[in-house]
Every structure is written in C-alpha cells, then in structure tokens.
Amino acid sequence: MSAIFSRLHEKEKKTLERLTAAVLFALALGLGLAMWQRSSYFEARDALAALQNRYRRVQKARTDAKAEWARWQEAVRDMESFKDTFFYDEKTVSRALRLDLQRIFSEAGMNVPPLSYHYSDLEKVPIKKIAVTFNYSGTYDGLKRFLAIVERFKKFLAVEKIDFEKADAESGLLSLKMTLAGYYEI
C-alpha cells in the first residue's frame, strides 16, 4: 500500500489527504447527527408512551363515568317506579291510606279502631310522612297476623312504634298503642 502512495505526486497526496479528512469529517458529522436523532427518537417515543398511558386512563375514566351515569339513570327509573308502586299520591294520601288501613284491618279480622293522623316532613328529601296511631287489643297471634299483613302490603307501610301498655298472661290478651307510617312525595 505504501508503494502506491510513493508513486503519487505531492499534489495528489494533498488531495487524497483532504478527501480523507472530508470523508472522516462527514462520517463524524453523520455519526453526531445520528446520535442526536436517536436521542430525539427515544424522547419522542417516551412522550408518546406517556400520552398513550394518559389516553388509556382518560378512556377508562370516561367509560367508568358513562357506566356510573347509566347506573344513576337506572336508579332514577327505579325510584320513579318505587314512588308509583310503594308511595302514596300527595293529593289522595289521607283517603288512600284510610282505605288501605280498612282493608288491612278487615283482612286481619279486626274492627277499625279510632285512628289519629300526624303529618311530618323528612329532612333533606322531598318526601312527607303520615303517621297513623291506634290502639290494639287482642291476642299475640292476632298481632302477628296483623303485622304480617302490613309487611306484605303493596304500599310501603312501616311499623314506626309499638308501646305495650298491658299484657295479661292468663288471658293472653295484649293492649298496645301502635304507629304505622306511610310516605308520599311532595
């Protein structure tokens, strides 16, 4: 190889040195640009991965929010159905409750006792309560039968209070004061 270089003229040697230097400079410049591009590529790839993760989280949150909204919509439909089925109508609550109580007493085989009504609002909800208080005198079995009828009644009636006034062990008769509550939306 040195034999080839020894045959070259001084001018050709200088030109060859310049070309070699230019090729080495171009190679170094290309290598530097490639390293810079590689670094930019990895930064862009990492940024893309972060954005994709964020997108997945946002999509999951969106899907969860839609599912939650659907559950709330279903709850609203259930409440509407619940109101229509189990609550009394505001305009006819007194009459409807009185008729329902007559049916319950009749089914239990009891005479309708004197009833006293008390209306009250419930806090933080647009629902009112009508409480009906009456005295019961009868056997324990009769009381159980009455409560079973109230429990399976189509409207929502809650046994709010039972005050035992007297229990005769010999005759098995009970005397008590009971309060039932019915509800209606305002």
ABEGO torsion letter per residue (X at the ends): XAAAAAABBAAAAAAAAAAAAAAAAAAAAAAAAAAAAAAAAAAAAAAAAAAAAAAAAAAAAAAAAAAAAAAAAAAAAAAAAAAAAABBBAAAAAAAAAAAAAAAAAAAGBBBBBBBBBBBBBBGBBBBBBBBBBBBBEBAAAAAAAAAAAAABABBBBBABBBBABBBAAAGBBBBBBBBBBBBBX
